Amino acid sequence: MHLDDEIYRIVDRLGLVHAFAAISRPALGLRLLDDDLHVLSEFHRDADHSPNGFPQANMFDQPDFEKLLRDNLSRCRHARLWGGRVSRSCAPGR
């Protein structure tokens, strides 16, 4: 999976920036190919940092990120996971 530097800011706000950095890989961009390997679209990104302070393109395995988010729920005393969905939003310090 992929997320950009804007979403990385949210990950930081959740207090997960270091844990996410450990399971993600900055990328130089993304190239989308068709069945014949012709380029449909290509996006170049800065793998170091953006104006937001995080890599612009980040690749990760979705199950690892989901586990990270679920494990973080224990920090949010009002958040509960019901049927795969969080029942209340959580912000740091709540």
N, C-alpha and C positions, 0 to 999 in steps of 0.2 A: 504494500500500500504506500501511499504518498501523502504527505501534508506539507504545506508551505510555511513560510516564516510568520505569517499572520496567525495561523493556528498554533504554531510553536509558542507564540506569546501567551496564548490561553493555557497551554501546557505549563508554562512558567508560572502563571498566576495560580494554578492549582498546586504549585509546589513540587512539580514532577520533572523539572527541567533536567536535573542530573540523571534521574532514572530513565527518562526518555532518551537522553543522549547515549546512554549505555546500550539501548536496544535499537537505535536508529543509525542510518548511514547517510551523511550528506551526499548529495548528487549534483552533477554538473548540469542536470536538466532531464528532459524526458523526450523520447522519440517514439511516436506511435506509428506502427507499421500495419499494412494490410496483409492478407494471406500470401501474397506474392512477394512480401518483404519490401514493398514500395513505401516510402515515407509519406504518411498522411499529414503529419504535423510534427513540429519539433520546437521545443522550448529550451532555451539556454538560461541557466541560473548560476548565481554566485554560490559556490560551495562553502565559502568561508563565512561571510556575514552580509546581511542586508542592512538597510537603515533601521530595521527592527532589532538588530543585534543577533539574529539567528540565521543559520543557513536557509537559503531560499527554497531548496528542494530537499526533502528528507524521505528516505525509503525505510520501511519497517515491516515487520510481520504482524498482521492484524491481531492474531491471538495473543501475542506478547503485549501489545498496546492495550487490548481489552483487559488483560490480567492486571496490568499496571493501574488502569482506571478503577477496576473493581477493588483492588487492594487499597486504593486511596479512599474508598468510601468509609473505611473505619475511622478516618480523621474527621468525618462530617457526622456529628451526632444526630442530626435530623434527617439524614439521607437514608433511604431504605431501597433495596433492590427487590422489586416485585415482578415476577414474570419476565425478567430480563430488562426491566426499565427502572430507572431511578424515580422514586416518588417525590422527592424534593430536590431543588437545586442546592448546590453547596458552594460556598466561597470560603477562602482561607479564614480561619478564626471563628468559624461558626460551629 
